[in-house]
């Protein structure tokens, strides 16, 4: 992803935090990196290089879910 895409993702996440009346979290860079990677593999970005704010929201939800409900490793 290019810098323009990263900036768009950061703006979407900032709007999300503002709507929840929250300050920017200390793990901001980790969240942005996760969202960028998730969008790169799980959205239409792979097909046409495009994504939107809904994709950012979905990727952030996956970030939260991954930390709340970690996958159980099979033995």
C-alpha positions as CSV (number, residue, x, y, z in Angstrom):
1,X,0.0,0.0,0.0
2,X,1.1,3.5,-0.7
3,X,1.4,6.5,1.6
4,X,-2.0,7.9,0.3
5,X,-3.7,4.7,1.3
6,X,-2.1,4.7,4.8
7,X,-3.2,8.4,5.3
8,X,-6.8,7.5,4.3
9,X,-6.8,4.5,6.8
10,X,-5.4,6.7,9.6
11,X,-8.1,9.4,8.9
12,X,-10.9,6.7,9.0
13,X,-9.5,5.4,12.3
14,X,-9.3,8.9,13.8
15,X,-12.9,9.5,12.9
16,X,-13.8,6.2,14.5
17,X,-12.0,7.2,17.7
18,X,-13.6,10.7,17.7
19,X,-17.1,9.3,17.3
20,X,-16.4,7.2,20.4
21,X,-14.9,10.2,22.2
22,X,-11.6,8.4,22.7
23,X,-8.0,9.5,22.6
24,X,-5.7,7.9,20.1
25,X,-4.5,4.6,21.6
26,X,-0.9,4.0,22.5
27,X,-0.7,1.0,20.1
28,X,-1.7,3.2,17.2
29,X,1.0,2.0,14.8
30,X,0.2,-1.6,15.5
31,X,-3.5,-1.0,14.7
32,X,-2.7,0.9,11.5
33,X,-0.3,-1.8,10.4
34,X,-2.9,-4.5,11.1
35,X,-5.6,-2.7,9.2
36,X,-3.4,-2.1,6.2
37,X,-2.4,-5.7,6.0
38,X,-6.0,-6.9,6.5
39,X,-7.3,-4.6,3.7
40,X,-4.5,-5.7,1.4
41,X,-5.6,-9.4,1.6
42,X,-9.3,-9.3,2.5
43,X,-10.9,-6.5,0.4
44,X,-11.3,-5.6,-3.2
45,X,-7.9,-4.1,-3.0
46,X,-6.4,-7.3,-4.3
47,X,-8.7,-7.1,-7.4
48,X,-8.7,-3.5,-8.3
49,X,-6.6,-1.6,-5.8
50,X,-9.6,0.1,-4.2
51,X,-11.0,0.0,-0.7
52,X,-13.2,2.3,1.4
53,X,-14.0,3.3,4.9
54,X,-16.2,0.3,5.4
55,X,-13.2,-1.9,4.7
56,X,-11.3,0.0,7.3
57,X,-14.0,-0.6,9.9
58,X,-14.2,-4.3,9.1
59,X,-10.4,-4.6,9.4
60,X,-10.5,-2.8,12.7
61,X,-13.2,-5.1,14.0
62,X,-11.0,-8.0,13.1
63,X,-8.1,-6.4,15.0
64,X,-10.3,-6.2,18.1
65,X,-11.7,-9.7,17.7
66,X,-8.3,-11.2,17.3
67,X,-7.2,-9.7,20.6
68,X,-10.5,-10.5,22.4
69,X,-10.9,-14.0,21.0
70,X,-7.5,-15.5,20.2
71,X,-7.6,-18.6,18.1
72,X,-6.9,-21.8,19.9
73,X,-4.0,-23.5,18.4
74,X,-4.6,-27.1,17.4
75,X,-2.2,-29.7,18.8
